[in-house]
């Protein structure tokens, strides 16, 4: 069988790097995430409350 890429080695290396960063506390860091705009979490709570009351 012809091999076009060594994907197993790349996948193992990626998982090992991820696990190392998590164990060391390097990942996740604030720059790896995002936050809602000001006021959006309040609006979401309002919408969820309305939806919940309508489903009963």
N, C-alpha and C positions, 0 to 999 in steps of 0.2 A: 504494500500500500504506500502510495506517495504521501509524504508529509509536507504540508505547506507552511505550517507554523508549529511552534512548540508552545501550545496554549496552556498545557498543564503546568509547566514551569512558571509561566507568567502569572497564572492564577494563584498558585501557591505562594509566590513571592509577594503578590499584592495582599493576600490575606495575612501573611506573616507581618508585613509592614503595618497594616491596619491594627492587628492585635497588639503589636509592640507600642504603637502610638496611644492606643486606648489604655493599656496597662501603665504607661508612663505619664498619663494624664495630659498628653500633648493634644490629643483629639478626643472629643470635639472642643474647639475653642470658640470664642465669640465670633470670630470672622468666618466660621463654618456654618453659621445659621443666619436667620433673619428674624425680624420682629414685625408685629403689626403696627400700622400707623396709629398715632395717638387717637383715642376714641373708638377705634375699630373693635376692640374687645368688648366694650360696653354695648355697641351696636349689635354684635354677634349674640351676646347674652339676651338682648331684647328680642331678636328674631327667634332665637331658640325657645324662649319663654312663650312667645305667641304661637309658634308651631306646636309646642307641647300641649298648650291649652286647647288648641283646635283638634288635636288627635284624640281627645278624651270624650 
